[in-house]
Amino acid sequence: MASTISCPISKWIPAPSSKERLDYIQLVNLDLSRFDDLEGRQELARDFYKAFTEEGFLTLSGHGISEEVWAQQMDLAYTTMTLPPEEKALYEVTPEEDKQGIYAGFKEAGGKGFHREIDFYNMLLNGSKERIHPPHLNPYMEETRKVMLHVRDDIQRKLLILLAMCLEMPEEELLATHKPGLSSSEYYRYMSYSPLSEEATIKSRGLFMPGHADWGTFSILFSQPVCALQVLDKTGVFKWVEYIPNVMIVNIGQCLELLTGGLFRATIHRVVTPPQDQKKELRVGIFYFSRPNDDLLIEPLRNSPVLRRLGFDKPLDPNITYTATGFLEAKKNGYLKPDFDFDRPRDAKLHSDPFREGDSFSVLAKPLVAVPGIS
Ligand SMILES: [Fe+2]
């Protein structure tokens, strides 16, 4: 086993919670420890349905990741994200890999579509075993891999079974759309947001990441003490997501929205500069982004009586149906990218929007599925 002395791990210290009175969104919580009980599972399916047809976000407890493992992952994420730039550069995704759609390693410094202050390190679940990680991660890769697989094969699997219950589909049929090993793009991510300079804050309207919908099936994130995530609620108002230690936050992406004909919503959300008392904090996060099988057609699931009964069995985009791989490629070029930061209007003389650089599709002016308050 490699020594940890030469590559020490830094301790991540959570930032103190914000004392500001923020307008928090009320999210449904699923306690997954109730999953194995038949009655509990049925209640979870009802809550799942409510959360994903209304706010599009929920929290998860009882997920099976202990506080110790959670803390160790946060230490690893913190150490990874605070490496000096010259060390990060050694593990950056190369332009060739990027062209092939391989989404692994650090992002290119100051890469297209992001602030310089946003950085992340992606680990593909089904990537090449040969890929080299920064040395401090090596002694912990076995544990980290266990966490990645737990999120995919336990947490995501349970979410898919709840989805099958909501759609009245055989669970095996739904699980077959997300077979372990058949997605080349699902990944686990360490991420950080360093404070934006005054100038960058003004230029970007205080948006670290403008309003957007995620791309895949589920986005699962470890909750973060630095408040910055805002969700567009069902009345068309951006609300903050509150920090609750050791819960996970889950939202659905556009693949699942398209697979359910819009019954489940890929809710718009964004990352803004934190409240005044957390403005100088480094925001470190851990994410898992789930994806369907590469060759799955992203259209309403055919064998759901619920989608048929409720009229959600028509494609949301009648002009084109992509496979998961094709869809993600189109997303890279701006397909179905919304523009909803209407509460922070853009002044061409003051503001810029690096997020939309190089898009070849036009911007979505409305959500794919109608939201009261936005039309
Ligand atoms: Fe997102």
Residues whose N, C-alpha, C, O or C-beta is under 5 A from the ligand:
A	BS01	LIG	D214
